[in-house]
Amino acid sequence: MRRYNTGRGRGAASGGAVMALTQVEAFQRRYQSWGTPQWLFDRLNAQYGPFTLDPCAEPWNAKCKLYYTAEENGLVQSWAGHRVFLNPPWGKISPWASKAIESSLVLGTVIVGVLPTRTDVAWFQDCVIGPGAHWWTLRGRVRYDAPPWCESAKGATEGTCIVVWGQKEAIKCRY
């Protein structure tokens, strides 16, 4: 198995963090582990929070005191009793969107998601356009926070939408 050093070319001896990753893990982390910009989280938190759970985060990009990492698997954890902030890995959105709609309809949980605007795919049509969700798109492309192992943040390659599940009315704002 091929392993990758994520310490930006510096070994542990020179102060760089070294993590051994498989090729697939390195790809997934590089392209799916982007952090929500603080300005966007702050606006959503002020409007719909306070958020108490970030179910798909890593220590470097968690936005809430309580968060679940990939190892803790937020999909199998209960979201009951929380206001949930959700920015899932964009390559694996379907199970997160399904969990959000289920948690909102069954448990009454309020979830605010930052998702790609993919109106043509099944998860979007079933879980976003479906019952119990309010959504709108953001103008322009959001510049997400780069993971520690990447050189710099870049704008998203597709549009971003905000989805609110579990709230009878959602005030749509321009950000």
Sequence and secondary structure as in RCSB ss.txt:
>XXXX:A:sequence
MRRYNTGRGRGAASGGAVMALTQVEAFQRRYQSWGTPQWLFDRLNAQYGPFTLDPCAEPWNAKCKLYYTAEENGL
VQSWAGHRVFLNPPWGKISPWASKAIESSLVLGTVIVGVLPTRTDVAWFQDCVIGPGAHWWTLRGRVRYDAPPWC
ESAKGATEGTCIVVWGQKEAIKCRY
>XXXX:A:secstr
  EEE STT  GGGT    EEEHHHHHHHHHH  B  HHHHHHHHHHH    EESS  TTT  SSEE  TTT TT
TS  TT EEEE   TTS HHHHHHHHHHHHHH  EEEEEEE  TTSHHHHHHTSSTTEEEEE SS  B B  TTS
S   B SS EEEEEES S       
